[in-house]
């Protein structure tokens, strides 16, 4: 479990070498596990006025901000009642910059894939990738790293010279946890640039 944290940290740091500014890397709070039984029904709208993320998104019902693990530049969400679990499923959101315009999104994707593969060298894991769009029409790259007992899903919402990374670390295997992360991704709207 520590290996995946190191992998994710190194991946973000290497992306920084590819042109991203020096923002903190995504990490999972003390590796997690939980049984999920809640479905998103009433949701909380989070806007950039509430945090340093330059956009707004909806947090599904049953999820709350983890004050213990969140920083000014990265926010973690954990299911209500699981803040003190040893290994709670968690969703983090972080925005970063890179050197790629939206027209060069495939180069950004390739840099991410190369970095993940380097970090997974020697680790037994299955990597899957997909490209699609959010419900808002933004380009979305999805990378899933399955280590058997931990599945990390990274959702990169791409824009000119930047991205929003919403990352799910799923220890429980819960499908509703997967849906909660995807709901956050699909609700994300970049702030309009004036």
C-alpha positions in Angstrom: 0.0 0.0 0.0 2.9 2.3 0.7 4.1 1.5 -2.8 1.0 2.9 -4.5 1.5 6.1 -2.4 5.1 6.3 -3.6 4.0 5.6 -7.1 1.4 8.3 -7.1 3.7 10.8 -5.5 6.5 10.1 -7.9 4.1 10.3 -10.9 2.9 13.7 -10.0 6.4 14.9 -9.3 7.6 13.6 -12.7 4.6 15.3 -14.3 6.0 18.5 -12.7 9.2 17.8 -14.6 7.1 17.7 -17.8 6.0 21.2 -17.3 3.5 21.2 -14.4 4.0 23.8 -11.7 5.2 22.6 -8.3 1.9 21.8 -6.6 1.6 19.1 -4.0 1.1 15.5 -5.2 -2.1 13.5 -4.7 -1.8 11.0 -1.9 -4.2 8.7 -0.2 -4.9 9.2 3.5 -3.6 6.3 5.5 -4.6 3.6 3.1 -8.2 2.7 3.4 -11.1 0.2 3.6 -14.8 0.5 4.2 -18.1 -1.1 3.3 -20.3 1.3 1.2 -24.0 1.2 1.4 -25.1 4.7 0.7 -26.2 6.0 -2.7 -25.9 9.6 -3.7 -29.3 11.3 -3.2 -28.9 14.7 -1.8 -25.7 16.4 -2.8 -23.6 19.4 -1.7 -22.5 21.9 -4.3 -18.9 23.1 -3.7 -17.7 26.2 -5.5 -14.3 27.8 -5.9 -15.3 30.4 -3.2 -15.1 27.5 -0.7 -11.6 26.3 -1.6 -8.6 26.8 -3.9 -9.9 24.6 -6.7 -10.8 26.8 -9.7 -14.1 25.2 -10.4 -17.3 23.8 -8.8 -18.4 20.3 -8.3 -21.0 18.3 -6.4 -20.1 16.1 -3.4 -22.6 13.1 -3.3 -24.7 12.5 -0.2 -22.9 10.5 2.4 -19.5 11.9 1.7 -17.7 14.6 3.8 -14.5 16.6 3.6 -11.7 15.0 5.6 -10.2 17.9 7.5 -7.5 15.5 8.8 -6.1 14.8 5.3 -7.0 17.9 3.2 -4.6 20.7 2.4 -5.0 24.1 0.8 -4.4 22.7 -2.6 -5.9 19.2 -2.3 -9.2 18.2 -0.8 -10.0 14.6 0.4 -13.5 13.2 0.9 -14.4 10.1 2.9 -17.7 8.5 3.6 -19.4 9.9 6.6 -18.6 7.8 9.7 -15.3 6.5 8.3 -12.9 9.3 9.2 -11.1 7.2 11.7 -11.1 3.9 9.8 -7.6 2.5 9.2 -8.3 2.3 5.4 -11.3 4.3 4.3 -12.2 4.6 0.6 -11.4 8.2 -0.3 -11.8 10.6 -3.2 -9.3 13.5 -3.6 -9.5 16.5 -5.9 -6.5 18.5 -7.0 -5.9 21.0 -9.8 -2.5 21.4 -11.6 -0.8 23.0 -14.5 1.1 21.5 -17.4 2.8 22.6 -20.6 0.2 21.2 -22.9 -2.6 23.1 -24.7 -5.9 21.3 -25.1 -4.9 20.6 -28.7 -1.9 18.7 -27.4 -4.0 16.6 -25.0 -2.6 13.4 -26.4 0.9 14.4 -25.5 -0.3 15.0 -21.9 -2.0 11.6 -21.9 1.2 9.9 -23.1 3.2 11.6 -20.4 0.8 10.3 -17.8 0.9 6.8 -19.2 4.7 6.8 -19.4 5.0 8.0 -15.8 2.5 5.4 -14.5 4.3 2.6 -16.3 7.7 3.7 -14.9 6.3 3.8 -11.4 4.6 0.4 -11.7 7.8 -1.3 -12.9 8.2 -4.2 -10.5 4.8 -3.9 -8.9 2.1 -6.4 -9.7 -0.7 -4.3 -11.0 -3.0 -4.0 -14.0 -3.2 -0.6 -15.7 -6.2 0.3 -17.9 -6.9 3.6 -19.6 -9.8 5.2 -21.3 -10.6 8.5 -22.9 -14.1 10.1 -23.0 -15.8 13.3 -22.0 -17.5 14.5 -18.8 -21.2 15.3 -18.8 -20.0 19.0 -19.0 -18.3 18.2 -22.3 -14.7 18.4 -21.0 -12.1 15.9 -22.2 -11.5 13.2 -19.7 -8.8 10.6 -19.3 -9.4 7.7 -16.9 -6.5 5.5 -15.6 -7.2 2.6 -13.4 -4.5 0.8 -11.4 -5.7 -2.5 -10.0 -3.3 -4.0 -7.4 -5.9 -6.6 -6.3 -6.6 -5.3 -2.8 -6.5 -1.6 -3.9 -7.9 0.0 -7.0 -6.9 3.5 -7.7 -8.8 5.4 -10.4 -7.5 8.7 -11.7 -9.8 11.0 -13.6 -8.0 13.8 -15.4 -10.3 16.5 -16.6 -8.2 18.3 -19.2 -8.1 22.0 -20.2 -5.5 24.3 -21.8 -2.3 24.1 -19.8 -4.0 22.5 -16.9 -6.0 19.6 -15.4 -8.2 18.6 -12.5 -7.4 15.3 -11.0 -10.1 13.5 -9.2 -8.7 10.3 -7.7 -10.5 7.5 -6.1 -8.6 5.1 -3.8 -11.0 2.1 -3.3 -10.0 -0.5 -0.7 -13.5 -1.9 -0.2 -14.3 -2.7 -3.8 -17.6 -0.8 -3.5 -19.3 0.1 -6.7 -21.2 2.9 -5.0 -17.8 4.4 -4.2 -16.9 4.2 -7.9 -20.2 5.9 -8.7 -19.6 8.7 -6.2 -16.2 9.5 -7.8 -17.7 9.5 -11.2 -20.6 11.8 -10.1 -18.0 14.3 -8.8 -16.2 14.1 -12.1 -19.3 14.6 -14.2 -20.4 17.6 -12.1 -17.1 19.4 -12.3 -17.3 22.8 -14.0 -14.2 25.0 -14.5 -14.5 28.6 -13.4 -14.9 30.9 -16.3 -11.7 32.8 -17.0 -12.2 36.5 -17.2 
